[in-house]
Each structure stands twice: as structure tokens, then as C-alpha cells.
Amino acid sequence: MKSLVSYYSRTSTTKKLAESIAENIGADVEEIIPKVNYQGKIGYARAGKQALQEKIVEIEEPKHDPQEYDVVYLGTPVWASKSATPLISYIKQNEGKFKNVKFFATSAGGGGFDSTFLQLEKFTNVKPQATLGLTSKDVKKDLYLDQLADFIRG
Ligand SMILES: Cc1cc2nc3c(=O)[nH]c(=O)nc-3n(C[C@H](O)[C@H](O)[C@H](O)COP(=O)(O)O)c2cc1C
């Protein structure tokens, strides 16, 4: 089964999880790079505002075509209880190309996953086969391996 892990990460927490998933299943990896600056305090404020607006932003040209994959894993940090804008922009840009999906997200407080996953379901128009929401702390401390195994199997 051909799998792709597509993710956006601002401060590398979701990136760590994405790479861990890809390594476990031998998937190709697509890091979504926005053409918008989300760094620093101003970038943080911009990120929160745009997430609430579900703003579609410009992203660098992706390297892989999601249509060529049996399963696409989509990952994002939670921003204001929603998906980060680069991920929904990527989904929008690839509308109709997702057959089977799994969603994963990281958040500081461990909240906002349900609303984020519902939003991703709305944008992909596909019900996920599995979802995985983890706190940044658990990702950093590698306290997610059992949940990761369930997610991959699910
Ligand atoms: C603009 C913005 C909004 C955020 N909103 C939330 C939130 O609503 N709930 C939460 O628990 N964490 C929130 N966070 C924290 C991130 O979800 C968390 O640090 C995440 O693990 C970062 O992932 P990354 O390193 O892949 O960017 C927010 C972070 C940013 C930048």
C-alpha cells in the first residue's frame, strides 16, 4: 500500500510525529511550506487570526501528487482549535484527490483535536480511517508509541 505523509509544522513538533509515522510505514513525506511568515510574535498573531478565518494561503509547490497514494496522512498543529492554514490550503489545492485519509495533530494543551479533525474532514470531504491527537509534551518525550501503533493499524 502506497502511503504519503503530508504535514505542516511551525516549530517542528508535528514534524517529529510526521517523520515517525513515515518511518514506521515506509511512506513518502511532503512537508508543506507556506509562503507566509509565521515566525515570531507577529507571525504567531497572524497564524491565530488566519486560522480563525480558515484563510487559504500560498504554499510552495508540493513534490508529490496525493492522487497517486492509497492513503494520505494529513498532519497539523492546532491553531486556535483549528487546523493550521497551510494544511487546509494544501488540501484545497488538491481538492478531490484524497481517497483514504488519516489525520494527526499536536497541541500544547491537548485540546482542539475534535474541531480540527472535523474541519479537515470538511475540507477533504473524506471521513478519516483514524485520527491521532497528541500534546506537544508527549511528542517531545516520545510518549506516544502505543497510540502511534493503533493509529497506523486503524
Ligand atoms: C497561532 C497558534 C495558535 C495555537 N492554538 C492552540 C490551541 O488552540 N490549543 C492548544 O492546545 N495549542 C495551541 N497552540 C500550540 C500548538 O498547537 C502546539 O505548540 C503544537 O504542538 C505546535 O506544533 P508545531 O511545532 O508542529 O508547529 C497554538 C499555536 C499557535 C502558533
The ligand as a Tripos MOL2 file, in Angstrom:
@<TRIPOS>MOLECULE
LIG
   31    33     1     0     0
SMALL
NO_CHARGES

@<TRIPOS>ATOM
      1 C1         -1.3080   30.5890   16.4130 C.3       1 LIG1
      2 C2         -1.2800   29.4170   17.3480 C.ar      1 LIG1
      3 C3         -2.4440   29.0040   17.9720 C.ar      1 LIG1
      4 C4         -2.4410   27.9150   18.8330 C.ar      1 LIG1
      5 N1         -3.6150   27.4980   19.3870 N.ar      1 LIG1
      6 C5         -3.6260   26.4440   20.2250 C.ar      1 LIG1
      7 C6         -4.8580   25.9670   20.7900 C.ar      1 LIG1
      8 O1         -5.9580   26.4470   20.4770 O.2       1 LIG1
      9 N2         -4.7940   24.9370   21.6890 N.ar      1 LIG1
     10 C7         -3.6130   24.3580   22.0380 C.ar      1 LIG1
     11 O2         -3.6180   23.4490   22.8640 O.2       1 LIG1
     12 N3         -2.4270   24.7360   21.4820 N.ar      1 LIG1
     13 C8         -2.4110   25.7670   20.5820 C.ar      1 LIG1
     14 N4         -1.2260   26.1740   20.0160 N.ar      1 LIG1
     15 C9          0.0080   25.4270   20.3180 C.3       1 LIG1
     16 C10         0.3870   24.4240   19.2130 C.3       1 LIG1
     17 O3         -0.7330   23.6830   18.7720 O.3       1 LIG1
     18 C11         1.4330   23.4100   19.7210 C.3       1 LIG1
     19 O4          2.5200   24.0670   20.2800 O.3       1 LIG1
     20 C12         1.8560   22.4710   18.5930 C.3       1 LIG1
     21 O5          2.3960   21.2680   19.1270 O.3       1 LIG1
     22 C13         2.9160   23.1170   17.7060 C.3       1 LIG1
     23 O6          3.2120   22.2450   16.6540 O.3       1 LIG1
     24 P1          4.4150   22.5370   15.6330 P.3       1 LIG1
     25 O7          5.6750   22.5580   16.4600 O.co2     1 LIG1
     26 O8          4.3680   21.4060   14.6880 O.co2     1 LIG1
     27 O9          4.1750   23.8550   14.9840 O.co2     1 LIG1
     28 C14        -1.2090   27.2440   19.1200 C.ar      1 LIG1
     29 C15        -0.0300   27.6490   18.4890 C.ar      1 LIG1
     30 C16        -0.0650   28.7130   17.5910 C.ar      1 LIG1
     31 C17         1.1980   29.1180   16.8730 C.3       1 LIG1
@<TRIPOS>BOND
     1     1     2 1
     2     2     3 ar
     3     2    30 ar
     4     3     4 ar
     5     4     5 ar
     6     4    28 ar
     7     5     6 ar
     8     6     7 ar
     9     6    13 1
    10     7     8 2
    11     7     9 ar
    12     9    10 ar
    13    10    11 2
    14    10    12 ar
    15    12    13 ar
    16    13    14 ar
    17    14    15 1
    18    14    28 ar
    19    15    16 1
    20    16    17 1
    21    16    18 1
    22    18    19 1
    23    18    20 1
    24    20    21 1
    25    20    22 1
    26    22    23 1
    27    23    24 1
    28    24    25 2
    29    24    26 1
    30    24    27 1
    31    28    29 ar
    32    29    30 ar
    33    30    31 1
@<TRIPOS>SUBSTRUCTURE
     1 LIG1         1 GROUP 0 **** ****
